[in-house]
């Protein structure tokens, strides 16, 4: 018994009824246009004119539902007042899906007017009956039994019954609208697929940004730490070398800040400007900064790497940057071998360095940690390439990547 009255006491029931009232009111500006055909058909019977007005009015209301902005506004409005979780439409509906919004709008307006008129009359009766403000005898018929107002206690019973019925009307109208909203405003099968594709693309973009941030910031922090240590050691003995190291720190950190600004802007879904685009053409600058940090590099380049462009060139730069970062972080300070071979059918990249004892487990195998190598493996996999990471003899660590040239953008 108590559960049956719970919907009557919920605020969401009356916010849903407010939603229905708004639908009725929003259709009023179209009513004068629906009355225009009756001016040219004034001799027709009143009943025919009323039917014509209703048909033209319904056609005008339905035509408003064909606009995509109407669908978006209705979805946002229904989320607020109906408390129905509805995702925003992902694509322009076509075919049968295009007519779901006009159908919803027609049912929405019809339910709004029905609920508004019915509940409004019942509320007015509930207010007027106890004081006999109607100045006439009134009555209420329910389940085959009639109660008539005589100005006494029956008036109060009738008034309470009217108010209760008005609340029941609110519950019914709100429930019907909540049942219809997901079916007519919710995503169709095609829209669900579009939403899933959009979500997958957004996740892939965020994953790419995470890789970019890891590669750029990780490398910069590693190189800057080493360069700062070098500058501190030679500050008194060789001020020129110390200034060069500090200048290299400034350049690398400025580049990292550009990457950070872009990534944070994209994560906030703001206008982030032009994305930083570092390619193999920027590799000499990267190698120079590492040399200033004291790294000994043995660089082997072959082929026309300048002809490698687009996605392949950007990915190759990030792969080498991550490989060199790991070599600086975990190496012993010995020579670091860097290989870039631009072959006709593929691009081969390699980084080899001496690994310290901390890179090995008790069994003598090299250990790995963090997200750098998994990120590299994923990047290479997306480019349909091959990657080999692991020990190269008893003292060295080797990264070797092979990327097909056909994948370049």
C-alpha positions in Angstrom: 0.0 0.0 0.0 2.8 2.4 1.0 4.8 1.5 -2.1 1.9 2.4 -4.3 2.0 6.0 -2.9 5.8 6.4 -3.3 5.7 7.7 -6.9 3.2 10.3 -5.8 5.8 11.7 -3.3 8.8 11.7 -5.6 10.1 15.0 -6.9 11.2 13.4 -10.1 7.5 12.7 -10.9 6.7 16.4 -10.9 9.8 17.4 -12.7 8.7 14.9 -15.4 5.3 16.6 -15.4 7.0 20.0 -15.8 8.8 18.5 -18.8 5.4 17.5 -20.2 4.0 21.0 -19.6 6.9 22.6 -21.4 6.2 20.4 -24.4 2.6 21.6 -24.5 3.7 25.3 -24.2 6.4 25.0 -26.8 3.8 23.9 -29.4 1.6 27.0 -28.9 3.6 29.3 -31.3 2.8 26.9 -34.1 -1.0 27.0 -33.5 -1.6 30.3 -35.4 0.0 28.9 -38.5 -2.2 25.8 -38.2 -5.3 28.0 -38.1 -4.4 29.7 -41.5 -6.0 27.0 -43.7 -9.4 27.4 -42.0 -9.5 31.0 -43.2 -9.6 29.7 -46.8 -12.1 27.0 -45.8 -14.4 29.0 -43.6 -17.6 27.4 -45.0 -16.6 23.9 -43.9 -18.3 22.4 -40.9 -16.7 23.1 -37.5 -15.7 19.5 -37.0 -13.9 19.3 -40.3 -12.1 22.6 -39.5 -11.0 21.3 -36.1 -9.7 18.1 -37.7 -7.8 20.1 -40.3 -6.3 22.4 -37.7 -5.1 19.4 -35.7 -3.6 17.7 -38.8 -1.7 20.8 -39.9 -0.6 21.5 -36.3 0.7 17.9 -36.0 2.6 18.2 -39.3 4.2 21.5 -38.2 5.3 19.9 -34.9 6.7 16.9 -36.6 8.6 19.0 -39.1 10.4 20.7 -36.2 11.6 17.3 -35.1 13.5 16.7 -38.3 16.1 19.3 -37.3 19.2 17.7 -35.6 19.4 20.6 -33.2 15.9 19.8 -32.0 16.9 16.2 -31.2 20.0 17.4 -29.2 17.9 19.9 -27.3 15.2 17.3 -26.5 17.8 14.8 -25.3 19.5 17.4 -23.0 16.1 18.5 -21.7 14.9 15.0 -21.0 18.2 14.2 -19.1 17.5 17.1 -16.8 13.8 16.8 -16.1 12.9 13.2 -16.9 16.1 11.9 -15.3 16.6 9.5 -18.2 20.2 8.7 -19.1 20.4 9.5 -22.8 23.7 9.8 -24.7 24.1 12.6 -27.2 23.5 11.4 -30.8 26.8 10.5 -32.6 25.7 10.9 -36.2 22.9 12.2 -38.4 20.1 9.6 -38.4 19.0 8.3 -41.7 16.1 6.2 -43.0 13.6 5.0 -40.4 15.7 6.5 -37.6 15.2 10.0 -38.9 11.5 9.8 -38.1 11.9 8.7 -34.5 12.4 12.3 -33.3 9.2 13.7 -35.1 7.2 10.8 -33.6 8.6 11.5 -30.2 7.8 15.2 -30.5 4.1 14.4 -31.5 3.6 12.0 -28.6 5.4 14.3 -26.3 3.2 17.3 -27.1 0.0 15.1 -27.1 0.9 13.7 -23.6 1.8 17.2 -22.5 -1.6 18.7 -23.5 -3.5 15.7 -22.1 -1.7 15.8 -18.8 -1.8 19.6 -18.5 -5.6 19.9 -19.2 -6.5 16.9 -17.1 -4.4 17.7 -14.1 -5.2 21.4 -14.4 -9.0 20.7 -14.2 -8.6 18.3 -11.3 -6.4 20.7 -9.3 -8.9 23.6 -9.9 -11.8 21.4 -8.7 -9.8 20.3 -5.7 -9.2 23.9 -4.8 -12.7 25.1 -5.5 -14.9 22.4 -4.1 -14.3 22.8 -0.3 -15.3 26.5 -0.4 -18.2 25.9 -2.8 -16.5 28.5 -5.0 -18.1 27.2 -8.1 -21.5 28.4 -6.9 -23.1 25.2 -8.2 -23.4 21.6 -7.2 -20.5 19.5 -8.4 -19.8 15.8 -8.3 -17.2 13.1 -9.0 -17.9 9.7 -10.5 -15.4 7.0 -9.8 -15.7 3.2 -10.4 -19.5 3.5 -11.0 -20.2 5.4 -7.8 -21.0 9.1 -7.6 -20.2 11.6 -4.9 -21.9 15.0 -5.0 -20.7 18.2 -3.4 -23.2 19.7 -0.9 -20.8 22.1 0.8 -20.1 19.7 3.6 -17.6 16.9 4.3 -18.3 15.4 0.9 -16.8 18.5 -0.7 -13.6 17.8 1.1 -13.7 14.2 0.0 -14.2 15.2 -3.6 -11.5 17.8 -3.4 -9.0 15.3 -1.9 -10.0 12.8 -4.6 -9.4 15.4 -7.3 -6.0 16.3 -6.0 -5.1 12.6 -5.7 -6.2 12.0 -9.3 -4.2 15.0 -10.5 -1.1 13.4 -8.8 -1.9 10.1 -10.4 -2.1 11.8 -13.8 1.4 13.2 -13.2 2.7 9.7 -12.4 1.1 8.2 -15.5 2.3 10.9 -17.9 5.8 10.9 -16.5 6.0 7.1 -16.6 4.9 7.0 -20.2 7.4 9.7 -21.2 10.2 7.8 -19.4 9.3 4.6 -21.2 9.2 6.3 -24.6 12.3 8.5 -24.3 14.9 5.7 -24.6 13.0 4.1 -27.5 12.6 7.2 -29.5 15.3 9.6 -28.3 17.9 6.9 -27.3 20.5 5.7 -29.8 19.5 3.3 -32.5 21.6 0.3 -33.6 23.5 2.5 -36.1 24.0 5.2 -33.5 25.3 2.7 -31.0 27.9 1.5 -33.4 28.8 5.2 -34.2 29.1 5.9 -30.5 31.3 2.9 -29.9 33.5 3.9 -32.8 33.7 7.4 -31.5 34.6 6.2 -28.0 37.3 3.8 -29.4 38.8 6.7 -31.5 38.8 8.9 -28.4 40.5 6.2 -26.3 43.1 5.6 -29.1 43.9 9.3 -29.2 44.3 9.5 -25.5 46.6 6.5 -25.6 48.6 8.1 -28.3 48.9 11.3 -26.3 50.0 9.3 -23.3 52.8 7.7 -25.4 53.9 11.1 -26.7 54.0 12.5 -23.2 55.9 9.6 -21.8 58.4 9.7 -24.6 59.0 13.4 -24.5 59.0 14.1 -20.8 60.8 10.9 -19.9 63.6 11.6 -22.3 63.8 15.3 -21.2 64.0 14.5 -17.5 66.7 11.8 -18.1 68.8 14.0 -20.3 68.4 17.1 -18.2 69.5 15.2 -15.1 72.6 14.0 -16.7 73.4 17.4 -18.3 72.9 19.1 -14.9 75.4 16.7 -13.3 77.9 17.3 -16.1 77.5 21.1 -15.7 78.0 20.9 -12.0 81.3 18.9 -12.4 82.8 21.1 -15.0 81.5 24.5 -13.8 84.8 25.6 -12.4 87.2 23.8 -14.7 85.4 24.4 -18.0 82.8 27.2 -17.8 82.2 27.0 -21.6 81.2 23.3 -21.4 79.0 24.1 -18.4 77.2 26.8 -20.3 76.7 24.5 -23.2 75.2 21.9 -21.0 72.8 24.4 -19.4 71.8 25.7 -22.8 71.1 22.2 -23.9 68.9 21.7 -20.8 67.0 24.9 -21.7 66.4 23.8 -25.3 65.3 20.3 -24.3 62.9 21.5 -21.6 61.4 24.1 -23.9 60.6 21.4 -26.4 59.2 19.2 -23.7 57.0 22.1 -22.5 55.6 22.4 -26.0 54.7 18.7 -26.0 53.1 19.1 -22.5 51.0 22.1 -23.5 49.7 20.3 -26.5 48.9 17.1 -24.6 47.2 18.9 -21.8 45.2 21.0 -24.2 44.0 17.9 -26.0 43.1 16.1 -22.8 41.0 19.1 -21.7 39.3 19.0 -25.2 40.5 22.6 -25.9 41.9 24.1 -29.0 45.5 22.9 -28.5 47.0 24.5 -31.6 49.4 22.7 -33.9 50.6 19.4 -32.6 54.4 19.1 -32.1 55.7 17.1 -35.1 59.2 15.8 -34.6 60.5 13.5 -37.3 63.8 11.9 -38.3 64.8 15.3 -39.6 65.1 16.4 -35.9 67.3 13.4 -35.0 70.6 15.3 -35.3 69.4 17.9 -32.8 68.4 15.1 -30.4 71.8 13.5 -30.8 73.6 16.8 -30.2 71.8 17.3 -26.9 72.8 13.9 -25.8 76.5 14.5 -26.7 76.3 17.7 -24.6 75.1 15.6 -21.8 78.3 13.5 -22.0 76.9 10.6 -24.0 79.3 8.8 -26.4 77.3 8.0 -29.5 78.3 5.7 -32.4 75.8 6.7 -35.1 75.4 4.6 -38.3 73.0 6.0 -40.9 72.4 4.6 -44.4 69.9 5.2 -47.1 67.8 8.3 -47.7 66.2 8.8 -44.3 65.1 12.3 -45.4 62.6 10.6 -47.8 60.9 8.9 -44.9 57.9 11.1 -44.1 54.7 11.4 -42.2 53.6 8.9 -39.6 56.6 6.6 -40.2 59.1 9.4 -39.7 57.3 10.7 -36.5 57.1 7.2 -35.1 60.8 6.5 -35.9 61.9 9.6 -34.0 59.8 8.6 -30.9 61.2 5.1 -31.0 64.8 6.2 -31.1 64.1 8.8 -28.4 62.7 6.2 -26.1 65.6 3.8 -26.9 68.2 6.5 -26.1 66.4 7.5 -22.9 66.5 3.9 -21.7 70.2 3.7 -22.7 71.0 6.9 -20.7 68.9 5.8 -17.7 70.1 2.2 -17.4 73.4 2.2 -19.2 76.9 2.2 -17.7 78.0 5.4 -19.6 79.8 3.5 -22.3 79.3 4.1 -26.0 75.7 3.9 -27.3 75.2 2.5 -30.8 72.5 4.1 -32.9 71.5 2.7 -36.3 69.1 4.2 -38.9 68.9 2.3 -42.2 66.3 3.5 -44.8 66.0 0.6 -47.1 63.6 0.5 -50.2 61.0 -1.7 -48.4 61.6 -1.0 -44.8 63.1 1.3 -42.1 65.4 -0.3 -39.6 66.2 1.3 -36.3 68.5 0.1 -33.6 70.0 1.2 -30.2 72.6 -0.8 -28.4 74.2 0.1 -25.1 76.1 -1.5 -22.2 73.7 -2.3 -19.4 74.5 -2.0 -15.7 74.0 -4.7 -13.2 70.7 -3.3 -12.1 69.2 -4.2 -15.4 69.6 -7.9 -14.6 67.8 -10.3 -12.4 69.4 -13.0 -10.3 69.3 -15.4 -13.2 71.4 -13.0 -15.3 68.5 -12.1 -17.6 67.8 -8.4 -18.2 64.7 -7.0 -16.5 62.4 -4.3 -17.7 60.0 -2.0 -15.9 57.7 0.9 -16.5 55.6 1.7 -19.6 58.3 2.6 -22.1 58.9 -0.7 -23.7 55.2 -1.8 -23.8 54.4 1.6 -25.4 57.1 1.0 -28.0 55.8 -2.5 -28.8 52.3 -1.1 -29.2 53.5 1.7 -31.5 55.4 -0.7 -33.6 52.5 -3.1 -33.8 50.2 -0.3 -35.0 52.6 0.3 -37.8 52.7 -3.4 -38.7 56.4 -3.6 -37.8 58.6 -5.9 -35.8 60.5 -5.2 -32.6 63.2 -7.1 -30.7 64.2 -6.0 -27.2 66.6 -7.9 -25.0 70.1 -8.8 -24.1 72.8 -8.7 -26.8 75.6 -10.8 -25.3 76.5 -10.8 -21.6 76.9 -7.0 -21.2 74.7 -5.2 -23.8 71.1 -4.4 -24.2 69.7 -4.1 -27.7 66.6 -2.5 -29.2 65.9 -3.4 -32.9 62.8 -2.2 -34.8 61.8 -2.9 -38.4 59.0 -0.8 -39.9 57.6 -1.4 -43.4 57.8 1.7 -45.6 54.4 1.1 -47.1 52.8 2.3 -43.9 54.1 5.9 -44.2 51.5 8.6 -44.4 
